[in-house]
């Protein structure tokens, strides 16, 4: 039996609750229901990342929900996954990160209308052209892994390696600071 998380979560919002929210917010009941349907995938992606990085997901759910509900799908709705790691200098996904791939695939299966784009990033150490190629290879590897995990290919709107283009830490910064720049992000393109 297929489990649809969106239906399950949306089912928690009964007609009476939706009606009260509509009156309180001055919105239609249909608008409230649509907002709930668009909000859940974004919140789950953010919570998945928090859980994967050891963060306290419960303490940030309000801020994440507020941020995700007010935004539209597009370039500005991205989630960085700092627990999606690779073997040093390669595009081989680390064994401990396979659970993160499976979790992302499960969320996408539960939300078949969600479409994402994968972004790969590196720190500023090393050759810029090599870093850009490596970040592209890593983004490609994530897409391949998601596809292998059963994600519908139509949900994967592409992948792009940005190299160190958006890195914040200088090449000579501490390892801890540079590590934050070596990441994969998921951009929500459609909800």
FENURQUI-V131386 format. One record per backbone hydrogen bond with DSSP energy under -1.0 kcal/mol. CO is the residue of the C=O (numbers start at 1). NH is the residue of the N-H. Records with the same first field share a line. If there is no record, write none. Layout:
# FENURQUI-V131386
CO->NH, NH
This chain:
# FENURQUI-V131386
4->8
5->9
6->10
7->11
9->12
10->13
12->14
14->18
15->19
16->20
17->21
18->22
19->23
20->24
21->25
22->26, 27
28->32
29->33
30->34
31->35
32->36
33->37
34->38
35->39
36->40
39->43
40->44
41->45
42->46
43->47
44->48
45->49
46->50
47->51
48->52
49->53
50->55
55->57
60->64
61->65
62->66
63->67
64->68
65->69
66->70
74->77
77->188
79->186
85->94
87->90
92->87
94->97
95->98
97->101
98->102
99->103
100->104
101->105
102->106
103->107
104->108
105->109
106->110
107->111
111->114
115->189, 190
116->157
117->187
118->160
119->185
120->162
127->131
128->132
129->133
130->134
131->135
132->136
133->137
134->138
135->139
136->140
137->141
138->142
139->143
140->144
141->145
142->146
143->147
144->148
145->149
146->151
147->150
152->155
153->156
155->116
158->118
160->120
162->165
163->122
164->167
170->173
174->178
175->179
178->181
181->183
183->121
184->81
185->119
186->79
187->117
188->74
190->115
